[in-house]
Amino acid sequence: MRVLLFKLFLPIISIVAIWQPFYGLFTYIFFNIIRPEMLFWGGAGTGALVFKVAVVSTIIGYFRLPAGAVKPTACREFWLLGWVSCAVVVSLCLSDIPLERRAWYYAFEVGKYWVLTWLVLGIVTNRESVLRIQNWILYSVTFMAMWGVEQSLRGNERLEGLAGGSAADSNGIAAIGVLFFSISLNKFIVAKDYKERVVSFFITGAIIALIILTQSRGGFVGLLCAIVILGLTTRKKAVFVFLIATSVIFASPYITGKYKERMSSIVGVNEERDYSSASRLVLWQAGGRIFLDNPFFGVGLLNYPMAKMQYQRSLGGNIDLDLLEYSFQRYKVGHSTYLGQILPEGGLFLAIPCFLLFWYVMVGYLKIKRVLNLKQEGNDPLLDLLTGIIAGIVGHIVCLVFINGLYMMFLPLQLTFAGQIIRILQNGIDERYSAQ
């Protein structure tokens, strides 16, 4: 019955997306957060239809729109993510290692994020549409968080599989939560009315619960980094400090001993016996060796597990033999977006655009924030949103140190939105002061 209703829903999605591509774009993003395979007990084939319908219909609707003030091809994000897509393909074409069965599938997945960037830049072109879609995305993440709480109560201890194909494991789910946590927290801090404050408080609590329930150590570290960055950048620092201090005092008694024990293992004295964390240090060393031997184009997408095997003997000198055997099992991946994917599998040709994408957004944020503060316009809601996005991006990037997150769409999505917000704010300044 659910499958039938879902298929009947698809023509409605198509019509709405062609009529208003903004809604089609949000539908595509929404179903990447609330994955269809979670609605069909793993039946991803049926659920995958919604992505095809949404993106094709949105593209048709986009071509029906009048030419906007912001052209996607004039934006850095468009070309840098195009470079990322190209670099992934080049790494496969130049690889000396036999390709994994699904390598080209994942290369296509990375390419889809380029298309998504193009649609965001072409459709979400003014402050009202940015604020609206970011609110809707935040509500979608909140829905996922509430679903996670329900899953936890039903015995899914670390929320494995909650995000379907959008996150590889519970660490990926925590990373998604960290990316959006700062937005909701900053909305609560700067809220002007009671209703907005209550809604933001609920969303922030739900996302915090999601991160905690995953028991992800990388998620915890990323969350701390996001909180620190938000504390340094929010315009209401006194409120922020009071809120964090109060939360720590009142929430600490409710954090379970099991969670505290797991978090303490981040710096625990017996960490060398914790294979989950210690093996990552070994795998990262192997990733570094792969990169040094293949610095320009890497060994190809998904080829890290095979490429690492030749370094087992050379790394065996000062490493416990059992840990070495555990780390160099054939299926073991790098457990790091940087030392397990970008550098060893794509080389500098992939790493450079990834770095530049982050760099330009960070520099652009600092510049536009300084300009607006000098002009006494620092209380702009769009700047508040951008501040939350930036803090979330930094926290998420820290989370990616510990997981394979190259195929997660949310970081390039938020970087694109951040770049678009910076342009909208700058265009607003130019228009106001050119008219004077």
C-alpha positions in Angstrom: 0.0 0.0 0.0 2.8 2.4 0.9 4.5 1.7 -2.4 1.3 2.4 -4.4 0.7 5.7 -2.5 4.4 6.6 -3.1 4.1 6.0 -6.8 0.9 8.0 -7.0 2.7 10.8 -5.3 5.5 11.0 -7.9 3.4 12.8 -10.6 2.5 15.4 -8.1 6.2 16.0 -7.3 6.9 16.3 -11.1 4.1 18.8 -11.7 5.0 21.0 -8.7 8.7 20.9 -9.6 8.1 22.0 -13.2 5.7 24.7 -12.0 7.9 25.8 -9.1 11.5 24.4 -9.3 12.2 25.8 -5.8 9.9 23.1 -4.4 11.4 20.4 -6.6 14.9 21.4 -5.3 13.7 21.1 -1.7 12.0 17.8 -2.4 15.3 16.4 -3.7 17.1 17.6 -0.7 14.4 16.4 1.7 14.5 12.8 0.4 18.3 12.8 0.8 17.7 13.5 4.5 14.6 11.3 5.0 15.8 8.5 2.6 13.1 6.6 0.7 14.8 3.2 1.5 13.9 3.9 5.1 10.3 4.0 4.2 10.3 0.7 2.3 12.3 -1.6 4.6 15.4 -1.3 2.4 13.6 -1.3 -0.9 15.9 1.3 -2.4 14.9 0.5 -6.0 11.4 1.8 -5.5 12.5 4.9 -3.4 15.2 5.8 -6.0 12.4 6.9 -8.4 11.8 10.0 -6.4 15.3 11.3 -7.0 15.0 10.9 -10.7 11.6 12.4 -10.9 12.5 15.4 -8.6 15.8 16.3 -10.3 14.6 15.9 -13.9 11.4 17.9 -13.2 13.4 20.6 -11.4 15.8 20.9 -14.3 12.8 21.3 -16.7 11.3 23.9 -14.3 14.6 25.7 -14.0 14.9 26.2 -17.8 11.4 27.7 -17.7 12.6 30.4 -15.3 13.5 33.9 -16.5 17.2 34.6 -16.4 18.2 35.5 -12.9 20.7 38.1 -11.6 23.0 35.3 -10.4 24.2 33.0 -13.1 25.6 29.7 -11.9 28.5 29.7 -14.3 29.7 33.0 -12.8 30.1 31.4 -9.3 33.2 29.8 -7.9 31.3 27.0 -6.3 30.0 25.8 -9.7 33.5 25.5 -11.2 35.2 24.1 -8.2 32.6 21.3 -7.7 32.9 20.7 -11.5 36.7 20.3 -10.9 35.9 17.8 -8.0 33.7 15.8 -10.3 36.4 15.8 -13.0 39.1 14.9 -10.6 37.2 11.8 -9.4 36.8 10.6 -13.1 40.5 11.3 -13.8 41.6 9.3 -10.8 39.7 6.3 -12.1 40.9 6.7 -15.7 44.6 6.8 -14.6 44.5 4.2 -11.9 46.9 1.2 -12.2 44.8 -0.8 -9.8 41.7 -2.8 -11.1 38.7 -0.7 -10.3 36.1 -1.7 -7.7 32.8 -2.9 -9.0 30.9 0.3 -7.9 33.6 2.9 -8.6 31.9 4.5 -11.5 28.6 4.5 -9.6 30.2 6.6 -6.9 31.9 8.8 -9.4 28.4 9.5 -10.8 27.2 10.3 -7.3 29.9 13.0 -6.9 28.9 14.3 -10.3 25.3 14.7 -9.1 26.4 17.1 -6.4 27.7 19.4 -9.2 24.2 19.3 -10.8 22.7 20.1 -7.4 25.1 23.0 -7.0 24.1 24.3 -10.4 20.4 24.2 -9.4 20.9 25.8 -6.0 22.9 28.7 -7.6 20.2 29.2 -10.3 17.1 28.8 -8.2 17.9 30.1 -4.8 18.9 33.6 -5.7 17.5 36.0 -3.1 17.4 36.3 0.7 13.8 35.2 1.1 14.4 31.9 -0.8 17.6 31.2 1.1 16.0 31.8 4.5 13.0 29.7 3.5 14.9 26.7 2.1 17.4 26.6 5.0 14.5 26.6 7.5 12.8 23.7 5.6 16.1 21.8 5.5 16.5 22.4 9.3 12.9 21.0 9.8 13.8 18.0 7.8 16.9 17.3 9.9 14.7 17.7 13.0 12.3 15.1 11.6 15.3 12.7 11.1 16.5 13.5 14.7 13.0 12.7 16.1 13.0 9.5 14.1 16.4 8.7 15.6 15.0 9.1 19.1 12.2 6.7 18.2 14.7 4.2 16.7 16.8 4.4 19.9 13.8 3.7 22.1 13.1 0.6 19.9 16.6 -0.8 20.4 18.7 0.8 17.6 21.5 1.5 20.0 23.7 3.8 17.7 21.0 4.7 15.1 22.7 2.5 12.4 21.0 2.9 9.0 18.9 5.9 10.1 20.0 8.1 7.2 20.0 5.3 4.6 22.5 5.9 1.8 23.1 9.5 2.9 25.5 8.5 5.7 27.7 5.4 5.8 27.1 4.8 9.5 26.3 6.3 12.9 29.3 8.6 12.7 28.0 10.0 9.4 24.6 10.6 11.0 26.4 12.5 13.8 28.3 14.6 11.2 25.0 15.6 9.6 23.7 16.7 13.0 26.8 18.7 13.7 26.5 20.5 10.3 23.0 21.8 11.2 23.3 22.1 14.9 24.9 25.6 14.9 22.2 27.0 12.6 19.5 26.1 15.1 21.5 27.2 18.1 22.3 30.6 16.6 18.7 31.0 15.7 17.8 30.5 19.3 20.5 32.9 20.5 19.4 35.8 18.2 15.6 35.1 18.2 13.5 38.2 18.6 10.2 36.7 19.6 9.0 33.9 21.9 7.7 31.6 19.2 10.9 31.6 17.2 12.9 31.0 20.4 10.7 28.0 21.4 10.9 26.4 17.9 14.7 26.9 17.8 15.1 25.4 21.3 13.2 22.3 20.3 15.2 21.8 17.1 18.5 22.3 18.9 17.5 19.8 21.6 16.4 17.2 18.9 19.7 17.6 17.0 21.8 17.3 20.2 19.9 14.2 21.1 20.6 12.8 17.7 24.3 13.4 18.0 24.5 11.9 21.5 22.5 8.8 20.6 25.0 7.9 17.9 27.7 7.7 20.5 30.1 9.0 17.9 33.4 10.2 19.2 34.1 12.0 16.0 30.7 13.6 16.2 31.4 14.8 19.8 34.7 16.4 18.8 33.1 18.0 15.8 30.3 19.3 18.0 32.7 20.9 20.4 34.5 22.6 17.5 31.2 23.9 16.1 30.3 25.3 19.5 33.7 27.1 19.8 33.4 28.6 16.3 29.9 29.8 17.0 31.0 31.3 20.3 33.6 33.3 18.5 31.4 34.5 15.7 27.8 34.9 17.0 26.8 38.5 17.6 25.3 37.7 21.0 28.3 36.2 22.9 27.0 36.9 26.4 23.8 35.0 25.6 25.8 32.2 24.1 28.1 31.8 27.1 25.1 31.8 29.5 23.3 29.3 27.4 26.2 26.9 27.1 27.1 27.1 30.8 23.4 26.5 31.8 23.1 23.6 29.4 26.3 21.9 30.7 25.1 22.3 34.4 21.6 20.9 33.8 22.3 18.3 31.1 25.3 16.6 32.6 23.4 14.5 35.2 21.3 13.0 32.3 24.2 11.9 30.2 24.6 8.1 30.6 27.7 6.5 32.1 28.1 4.4 28.9 28.2 7.6 26.8 30.7 9.2 29.2 32.9 6.1 29.1 32.9 6.1 25.3 33.8 9.8 25.1 36.6 9.4 27.6 38.3 6.8 25.4 39.1 9.7 23.0 42.1 10.5 25.2 42.1 7.3 27.3 45.4 5.8 28.5 44.4 2.4 27.1 43.5 3.7 23.7 46.1 1.6 22.0 44.0 -1.5 22.8 40.9 0.1 21.4 41.1 -1.2 17.9 38.3 1.0 16.6 40.4 4.1 17.2 43.9 2.8 17.2 43.5 1.1 13.8 42.5 4.4 12.3 45.9 5.8 13.2 47.5 2.9 11.3 45.1 3.3 8.4 45.9 7.0 8.2 49.6 6.3 8.1 48.9 3.9 5.2 46.8 6.6 3.5 49.7 9.1 3.8 52.1 6.6 2.2 49.7 6.0 -0.7 49.5 9.8 -1.2 53.3 10.3 -1.2 53.7 7.5 -3.8 50.8 8.8 -5.9 50.7 12.6 -5.2 49.0 14.0 -8.3 46.0 11.8 -9.2 45.9 9.2 -6.4 45.1 5.5 -6.9 41.5 5.9 -8.0 38.1 6.0 -6.2 37.4 3.1 -3.8 40.9 1.7 -4.4 42.3 2.6 -0.9 41.5 -0.9 0.6 43.6 -2.7 -2.0 46.3 0.0 -2.3 47.1 0.0 1.4 48.0 -3.7 1.5 51.5 -3.2 0.2 52.4 -1.0 3.2 51.6 -3.6 5.9 55.2 -4.8 6.2 56.8 -1.3 6.2 54.4 -0.1 9.0 54.9 -3.2 11.1 58.0 -2.1 13.1 56.5 -0.3 16.1 52.9 -1.5 15.9 51.3 -4.3 17.9 51.0 -7.4 15.6 47.4 -8.0 16.4 46.5 -4.4 15.7 48.5 -4.5 12.5 46.6 -7.6 11.3 43.3 -6.1 12.3 44.0 -2.8 10.5 45.2 -4.5 7.3 42.2 -6.7 6.7 41.4 -6.5 3.0 38.0 -4.8 3.5 39.3 -2.0 5.8 38.8 1.5 4.5 40.7 4.6 5.6 38.1 6.0 8.0 39.0 9.5 7.0 37.7 11.7 4.2 41.2 13.3 3.9 43.7 10.5 4.5 41.4 7.7 3.4 39.8 9.2 0.3 40.7 12.6 -1.0 44.5 12.4 -0.8 45.2 8.7 -1.4 42.5 8.1 -3.9 42.3 11.5 -5.7 45.7 13.1 -5.0 46.3 16.8 -5.2 44.1 17.1 -8.3 41.1 16.3 -6.1 42.4 17.9 -2.9 43.0 21.4 -4.3 39.4 22.2 -5.4 38.1 20.8 -2.1 40.4 23.1 -0.1 39.7 26.1 -2.3 36.0 25.6 -1.9 36.3 25.8 1.8 38.9 28.6 1.7 36.9 31.0 -0.5 33.8 30.6 1.6 35.7 31.2 4.9 37.5 34.3 3.5 34.2 35.6 2.0 32.4 35.2 5.3 35.0 37.1 7.3 35.1 39.9 4.7 31.3 40.3 4.5 30.9 40.1 8.3 33.5 42.9 8.8 31.9 45.1 6.1 28.4 44.7 7.6 29.7 45.4 11.2 31.5 48.5 10.0 28.2 49.7 8.4 26.3 48.8 11.6 24.3 46.1 9.7 25.6 43.2 11.7 22.1 42.1 12.9 21.0 41.1 9.4 19.1 37.7 9.7 20.9 36.5 6.6 24.3 37.1 8.3 23.0 35.3 11.4 22.1 32.3 9.2 25.5 32.4 7.5 27.3 32.5 10.9 25.4 29.3 11.9 26.3 27.6 8.6 30.0 28.5 8.9 30.2 27.1 12.4 28.4 23.9 11.3 30.8 23.6 8.3 33.8 23.8 10.5 32.4 21.2 12.9 31.4 18.9 10.1 34.9 19.1 8.5 36.3 18.0 11.8 33.9 15.1 11.8 35.2 14.1 8.4 38.6 13.5 9.8 37.2 10.3 11.3 34.8 9.0 8.5 34.7 8.4 4.8 32.4 11.3 3.9 33.3 12.1 0.3 30.0 11.0 -1.0 27.9 12.8 1.5 26.1 15.7 -0.3 25.5 18.0 2.7 28.9 19.7 2.9 29.0 20.8 -0.7 25.4 21.8 -0.4 26.0 24.0 2.6 29.2 25.5 1.1 27.2 26.4 -1.9 24.5 28.0 0.2 27.2 29.9 2.1 28.8 31.2 -1.1 25.4 32.3 -2.4 24.5 34.1 0.8 27.8 36.0 0.7 27.0 37.1 -2.9 23.4 38.2 -1.9 24.7 40.2 1.1 27.4 41.8 -1.1 25.0 42.7 -3.8 22.6 44.2 -1.3 25.5 46.4 0.0 26.4 47.5 -3.5 22.8 48.4 -4.4 22.2 50.4 -1.2 25.3 52.4 -1.4 25.4 52.9 -5.2 21.9 54.5 -4.8 23.2 57.1 -2.3 
